[in-house]
Amino acid sequence: MSILQYEGYLNKLNSLHEDYKAETLRIQRKFLYSICSHHRLWATRTDNPDIASFHTKAADLAQESIAQYDQILERYYLYHTGV
């Protein structure tokens, strides 16, 4: 049997794997957004400036990671749509 007869099946498997990776990235981004939002909220709900500073820094770092996820997802979309 030739591998060519399985080409469609193998392409479908590859496509499903790529879709899984993209969905995983989207879920991780949502999780980071949740972390960022909670730290921003906690920063505004304390009277201690040191604690507020810690939460603000944590939120800023999470926001930087979110921006990187956005870039990865944008490149994934552009690559897989042929744009």
N, C-alpha and C positions, 0 to 999 in steps of 0.2 A: 504494500500500500504506500502511496505517495503522501508526503507531508502536505502537498498542495491541496488535497481534498479536505484537509482540516484547516486550511488557511482562514476561512470565514469564522470558524469556531475560535481559533486562536486570536483573531482580531477582536472578536466580541469579548473574550476574556481580558484582553489588554485594555479594551475600552472600559469594562466594568472595574478593573483595577484602578485606572486613572480617575474614574468617577468617585470611587471610594476614597482615594487620596484627597481629592478636592473637597469632598464632604467632610472628611476628617479635619482639614484645614479650616473650613468654615465653622465647625463646632469648636475647635480650639480658639478661634478668634472670638467667638461669642463668650467663651469662658473668660478670656482675658478682658473683654469689655465689662463683664460682670465684676471682675476683680477691680478694675479701674474705677468703676462707678461706686463701688463700696468704699474704696479708699478716699475718693473725693467727698463722699457723704460723711465719713468718719472725720475727715479733716475739718469739716465745717461744724461738727457737733462736739468739739472739745474746746475747753478754755485754756488748755495747756499748749502754748505755741510750739514747744519741742515735739509734742505728739502730733500736732497738726502738720508740722514740717515733715515728719517721718511719713505720714499718710500721703501728703502731697507729692513727695519724692517717689513713693511706691506707685502712685497713680500715674505720674509722668513716665516712669519706666514701663509700666504696662501699656501706656499710650504709644510709646515708641515701638514696642513689640507689635501692637495692633497695626501700626503703619507698615511695618515690615510684612505682616501677614497680608495686608491689602496689596502690596507690591507683588508678592508671590501669587496671590489669587488672580491679579490682573494679568500677569504674564502667562499663567496657566490658561486663562480664558482666551487671551490673544493667540496663544500657540495652538490651542485645540479648536478654535473657530476659523483659523486661517486668515485672520484680519491682519 
